[in-house]
Amino acid sequence: MRYETSTTTAAEPSRLWAVVSDVERWPEWIEVYEEVRRAQHGDLALGDSAHVKQKGLAAGDWTVTELEDGQVFAWQSRQPGVRITGRHVVSAEAGGGSRLTLQLEMTGWASGVVNALMGRKSRSYVDLECARLAEVAAEPSTA
């Protein structure tokens, strides 16, 4: 399964990136996140890991596998038979503001079953995450 969604915000790309990359604050901003606990401190870096728990989904450990500071970060988690990749892309909009694009991909022998059981919920969570991160970035006092 591969799913992608995007939205725009009046926030400048640097502000949107500050919100997107501050993963430990996601539970404050996105109601489906119960916990995001990073193993490392400071700015997000390649190889960093975090324990993530979302409502109604199995908790998992996520590792940052791609990072272009200010533009892209991707992280991966593994569950039995499935590898899940979440990718977050921040880009400037021609008329000002920025665009956030989120991608979710599930691969592995059990990915079809996981998608059948949890795909709808996972997609709705990605949509909510995208909308809320863009909204938070547009609020002047949150990042």
C-alpha angles and dihedrals in degrees: 000000000000122000130178134183134168142185139182131235136187088236116109115250093252091055093046089049091051089057097041094049094046090084096163090065094053092097088060092053107030115052096208092061112089097174142000111179118177121209091211132049131225129034118355110270138185109276095023116139135208136186109231129191123183126182112273095003131097114264115247145179114245126199124201106241101169130031133171103170112241094009119047142012128171129183134186137211130187128214123173106298097355139080116200122200124191117191125191120195125186119191137168119254117227094236095044133280123062146266127234118204121187124192128190122191130180120192135168138077094294097043093100092055093044090049091050092050102035107012097102093048092045092051092048089050091052090050091049093046091052094049095045096047090051091048093048091049089055091054108090098216105047110074 
